Amino acid sequence: MEKYLQVKENIIVTIDGPAGAGKSTIAKIVAEKLGLTYIDTGAMYRAVTYKTIKNGVDFSNTVGIIELALKSEMRFEKEKLILDGEDVSDKIRSRNVTNRTSIIAAIPEVRKCLRDMQRNFSKKQGVVMEGRDIGTVVFPGAPFKFYLDASVGERARRRYAELREKGTDVEMDEIASDIRKRDALDQNRGLCPLKIPEGACVIDSTKKTIKEVAEIIVKSIKVKK
């Protein structure tokens, strides 16, 4: 595997952006090329959402949800998220989980719990961490910060293709509507809203391939290094 820099143990690369901007796929590629560990923070919120549904906890029961989060054990094994010993990588991608994750993400105590986990991950290895508040809240002082964006239409197309490939019967208009709603919730929530981190490199991926965006990030890190 080609290495673009001599990676320090504590190097941190943050990638923020809205749903469907390509953060996960691009972060995986960047992590592989740089020999770093990929951390999908959005998957962590999805995991708490999945656990809430699985345990039959009402989404209005904030105390119950916080307890679930505090008792959760999570680790990443390559591209898999292991929750309490169970591989939930596919289960957390259902539309039911997707549409409720913003509720979980709006709970301050849950965010603090997961934020502590995320910071602990970075103490053990160099990471490429993606999400919605990584460069603004989790690691505001990270040396390499990026913000990915794309048009709603392009993000809907990507999500539609992903779900169809998994055999899920969905409509493009419904996916686009879900994305607009998610954007509104993420950008306007009072706690850690989605925004461009100070000093971040902004990349519009609408007309770029995943490979092109990943290469921009890798080369940027190489130059800055």
Buried (B, 14 or more C-beta within 10 A) or exposed (E): EEEBBEBEEEBBBBBBBBBBBBBBBBBBBBBBBBBBBBBBBBBBBBBBBBBBBBEEBEBEEBEBBBBBBEEBEBEBEEEEBBBEEEEBBEBBBBBEBBEBBBBBBBBEBBBEBBBEBBEEBBEEBBBBBBBBBBBBBBBBEBBBBBBBBBBBEBBBBBBBEBBEEEEEEBEBEEBBEBBBEBBEBBEEBEEBBBBBBEEBBEBBBBEBEBEEBBBBBBEBBEEEB
